[in-house]
Amino acid sequence: MSAPNIKLAANLTLDVADARPPTKPEANAQAQVGPVPIPHEHKVHPTNPGGENATLTFVGTATTLLEWRGLRIMTDPNFLHAGDHVHLGPGVTAKRLTNPSIPLNQLPPIHLVLLSHYHEDHFDKLVEDRLRRDLPIVTTPHAAHHLTTAQYKGEPFTAVTALDTWEAADIIARDAKFRVTAMPGKHVQTGMMEMVNKAIGALPPTNGWMVELFGAERKPYRIYISGDTLMVDELKTIPQNFPHVDLMLVHLGGTTIPAPNIPLLMVTMDAEQGIQLVHLINPDVTIPIHYDDYDVFKSPLKDFQDLVTQAGLDQKVVYLNRGDQYSFKV
């Protein structure tokens, strides 16, 4: 399997000096820009700490805040609370079991959203209603179509960049320069099930992301975000283009639909597939996310922790509770 070519699809310039509130005041009279959230617990590289100048805060589900050089990137915003429900496909709903570590209307200014796919547990109705319409969003072509087309939205989003697999966007924000490349990902395995899904549109297309932060050295700091995917053959092409990854955020949970007690289809990695991905990508540090927030998650975090220990990888995995922060050096 040859390494695919990366195509530069967009150049974006972000204004980080005058970031406006992430929520629309007219949608919520109490909306306000909150201060930078105080992390519940700080964590650093397990074996090589020092010189930290960037942070990653785990909010919940697949929602994280990446901060570096005054730039704040939010991944897959999901701010529903315990007891709220999301729609995941025809006849499939899921109930949230946890609360995010910070309410939506208390977020600090957000400069960019990375949205892996258009699913309500990654971009819920509350978020879709209240995010300001000119907030830059990088996402899949499928999600971009829904976010920007008046057919679907009374007030469409206006700053959406669509990246298909292996397309990249170079982004400059004041003195922060980075590149986002869309990585392969699939909710369903290649074959008959994939063809059926495409025909009925039950599960949306999904991306992973490779985020490259360019510091003083020529070598970028690479963060691979798996997105909601299974361990499919397409992932094997990633190390060919990116032989070294500094940090990996892996979406786990073994999401099973329509429910764990009726396991007809698993659409995200369980613990076993997650450890396979760790071996494939071989990042310096792995942080598991997306594993216990909804009642459709079948594979608990402990299963992944046990496999990490069996593989002798405890010193290469950092576990964050909601509200915890990982500090690292670019």
Residue pairs with C-beta under 8 A, 6 or more apart in sequence:
1 233
1 236
1 237
1 240
2 237
2 240
3 237
3 240
3 241
4 165
4 166
4 237
4 241
5 166
6 166
6 167
6 168
6 181
6 241
7 166
7 167
7 168
8 167
8 168
8 169
8 170
9 161
9 163
9 164
9 167
9 168
9 169
10 161
10 163
10 168
10 169
10 170
11 169
11 170
11 171
11 172
12 136
12 138
12 161
12 169
12 170
12 171
12 172
13 171
13 172
13 173
14 71
14 111
14 112
14 136
14 171
14 172
14 173
15 111
15 173
16 70
16 71
16 72
16 111
16 173
16 174
16 176
17 174
19 72
19 109
19 110
19 111
20 109
20 132
21 31
21 32
21 33
21 109
21 132
22 33
22 74
22 104
22 107
22 109
22 110
22 131
22 132
22 135
23 31
23 104
23 105
23 107
23 130
23 131
23 132
24 31
24 130
24 131
24 132
24 133
25 31
27 129
27 130
28 105
28 130
30 105
31 105
31 130
32 105
32 106
33 107
33 108
33 109
34 102
34 105
34 106
34 107
34 108
35 108
36 67
36 108
37 57
37 65
37 101
37 102
37 106
37 108
37 323
39 55
39 57
39 323
39 324
39 325
40 101
40 321
40 322
40 323
40 324
40 325
41 321
41 323
41 324
41 325
42 324
42 325
42 327
43 318
43 320
43 324
43 325
43 326
43 327
44 50
44 52
44 326
44 327
44 328
45 284
45 285
45 328
45 329
46 285
46 314
46 315
46 316
46 317
46 318
47 315
50 329
51 329
52 327
52 328
52 329
53 68
53 69
53 329
53 330
54 66
54 67
54 68
54 69
54 213
54 221
54 327
54 328
54 329
54 330
55 65
55 66
55 67
55 68
55 325
55 326
55 327
55 328
56 64
56 65
56 66
56 67
56 223
56 247
56 249
56 287
56 325
56 326
56 328
57 64
57 65
57 67
57 101
57 323
57 324
57 325
57 326
58 64
58 101
58 287
58 289
58 320
58 321
58 322
58 323
58 324
58 325
58 326
59 65
59 79
59 100
59 101
59 102
59 322
59 323
60 78
60 98
60 99
60 100
60 101
60 293
60 322
61 76
61 78
61 100
61 121
61 122
61 289
61 290
61 293
61 294
62 75
62 76
62 78
62 116
62 121
62 122
62 227
62 228
62 251
62 289
62 290
63 74
63 75
63 76
63 77
63 78
63 79
63 100
64 74
64 75
64 76
64 249
64 289
65 72
65 73
65 74
65 108
65 110
66 72
66 73
66 74
66 75
66 211
66 223
67 73
68 176
68 178
68 213
68 330
69 173
69 174
69 175
69 176
70 173
70 174
70 175
70 176
71 111
71 112
71 173
71 174
71 176
71 178
72 108
72 109
72 110
72 111
72 112
73 110
73 111
73 112
73 113
73 114
73 211
74 107
74 110
74 112
74 113
74 114
75 113
75 114
75 115
75 116
75 209
75 225
75 249
76 114
76 115
76 116
76 122
76 123
77 104
77 113
77 115
77 122
77 123
77 124
77 127
77 131
78 100
78 120
78 121
78 122
78 123
78 124
78 127
78 293
79 100
79 103
79 104
79 124
79 126
79 127
80 86
80 96
80 100
80 124
80 126
81 96
81 99
81 100
82 96
82 97
82 98
82 99
83 95
83 96
84 95
84 96
84 124
85 93
85 94
85 95
85 96
86 93
86 94
86 96
86 119
86 120
86 121
86 124
86 294
87 93
87 120
88 94
88 119
88 120
88 121
88 257
88 296
89 202
89 203
89 257
90 200
90 202
91 258
92 257
92 258
92 296
94 121
94 294
94 295
94 296
95 294
95 295
96 121
96 293
96 294
97 292
97 293
97 294
97 295
98 292
98 293
98 322
99 322
100 322
101 322
101 323
102 323
104 126
104 127
104 130
105 130
110 135
111 136
111 173
112 135
112 136
112 137
112 138
112 171
112 173
113 131
113 135
113 136
113 137
113 138
113 139
114 137
114 138
114 139
114 180
114 209
114 211
114 225
115 122
115 123
115 137
115 138
115 139
115 140
115 143
116 122
116 139
116 140
116 185
116 206
116 207
116 208
116 209
116 225
116 227
116 228
117 139
117 140
117 142
117 143
117 185
117 187
117 204
117 205
117 206
117 207
117 227
117 228
118 139
118 140
118 142
118 143
118 146
118 147
118 204
119 204
119 206
119 228
121 293
121 294
122 228
123 143
128 153
131 157
133 155
133 156
133 157
133 158
134 157
134 158
134 159
135 157
135 159
136 159
136 160
136 161
137 144
137 147
137 157
137 159
137 160
137 161
138 160
138 161
138 163
138 169
138 180
139 147
139 160
139 161
139 162
139 163
139 207
140 162
140 163
140 164
140 182
140 204
140 205
140 206
140 207
141 162
141 163
141 164
141 205
142 204
142 205
143 160
143 162
143 204
144 160
144 161
144 162
145 152
145 162
146 152
146 153
147 153
147 156
147 157
147 160
148 156
148 157
148 158
148 160
149 156
150 156
161 169
163 169
163 180
163 181
163 182
163 207
164 182
165 182
165 183
165 184
165 207
165 234
166 181
166 182
166 184
167 181
167 182
168 179
168 180
168 181
168 182
169 179
169 180
170 177
170 178
170 179
171 177
171 178
171 179
171 180
176 213
177 214
178 211
178 212
178 213
178 214
178 220
179 210
179 211
179 212
179 214
179 220
180 209
180 210
180 211
180 212
181 209
181 210
181 212
182 207
182 208
182 209
183 207
183 208
183 209
183 210
183 224
183 225
183 226
183 227
183 235
183 238
184 207
184 208
184 229
184 232
184 234
184 235
184 237
184 238
185 206
185 207
185 208
185 226
185 227
185 228
185 229
185 232
185 234
185 235
186 194
186 206
186 229
186 230
186 232
186 234
187 197
187 203
187 204
187 206
187 228
187 229
187 230
187 267
187 268
188 194
188 197
188 203
188 230
188 265
188 267
189 230
189 232
190 232
190 233
193 265
197 203
203 267
206 227
206 228
206 229
207 227
208 224
208 225
208 226
208 227
208 229
209 223
209 224
209 225
209 227
210 222
210 223
210 224
210 225
210 238
210 242
210 245
211 222
211 223
211 224
211 225
212 220
212 221
212 222
212 223
213 220
213 221
213 222
213 223
213 330
214 220
215 221
215 330
221 246
221 247
221 328
221 329
221 330
222 242
222 244
222 245
222 246
222 247
223 245
223 246
223 247
223 248
223 249
224 238
224 242
224 245
224 247
224 248
224 249
224 281
224 283
225 248
225 249
225 251
226 248
226 249
226 250
226 251
226 269
226 277
227 251
228 251
228 255
228 267
228 268
228 290
229 235
229 251
229 268
229 269
230 266
230 267
230 268
230 269
230 273
231 269
231 273
231 276
231 277
235 277
235 280
236 280
238 280
238 281
239 280
239 281
239 282
245 281
245 282
245 283
245 284
246 283
246 284
246 285
246 328
247 283
247 284
247 285
247 286
247 287
247 328
248 277
248 278
248 281
248 283
248 285
248 286
248 287
249 286
249 287
249 288
249 289
250 269
250 274
250 277
250 278
250 286
250 287
250 288
250 289
251 268
251 269
251 289
251 290
252 268
252 269
252 270
252 271
252 274
252 288
252 289
252 290
252 291
252 299
252 301
252 304
253 268
253 269
253 270
253 290
253 291
253 292
253 294
253 296
253 297
253 298
253 299
254 266
254 268
254 269
254 270
254 271
254 297
254 298
254 299
255 266
255 267
255 268
255 294
255 296
255 297
255 298
256 263
256 264
256 265
256 266
256 267
256 296
256 297
256 298
257 264
257 265
257 267
257 296
258 264
258 296
259 295
259 296
260 295
260 296
260 297
260 298
263 298
266 298
268 290
269 277
269 299
270 298
270 299
270 303
271 299
271 300
271 303
271 304
271 306
271 307
272 303
272 307
274 288
274 304
274 307
275 304
275 307
275 308
275 311
278 286
278 308
278 311
278 313
278 316
278 317
279 311
283 316
284 316
285 316
285 317
285 318
285 326
285 328
286 313
286 316
286 317
286 318
287 317
287 318
287 319
287 320
287 326
288 301
288 304
288 317
288 319
289 320
291 297
291 299
291 300
291 301
291 304
292 300
292 301
301 319
305 317
305 319
308 314
308 317
318 326
320 326
